[in-house]
């Protein structure tokens, strides 16, 4: 009986380790997966920090500016949900370098941006915090 319990405990630890590894995978979104032949955009999370992510944006073909903007926005919304069901974001474009974006995640629009990361300390929260819930209906259409 003891050997049987020990075996299941080890199996449980292996399964749990696999779940944590899968949950910790970096995010990626590819516009071609949606069958849009005019748009070719890939968004890759390349670094995950405590309450922010660095994403790399590769635009081979934009398609329409509205469509590409919605793809980018809805992809970031999915990333925010995955990272911890965050409702608000603040973004710094071309950071840490050109073609990348540093995105800070917030549960509350009044949260101090300096708590998200030192890069956000001087950012005007009223001008830059974005409520992702306002795009929920639109993003639901793109799934």
Protein Blocks (a to p, Z undefined) as FASTA:
>chain_A
ZZmmmmmmmmmmmmmmmmmmmmmpccdddfklnopakbccddddfbdcfkbccdddddfb
gojaklmmmmmmmmmmmmmmmnnopabdcddehiabghiacddddfbfkbcfklnomklm
mpcfklmmccfklmmmmmmmmZZ
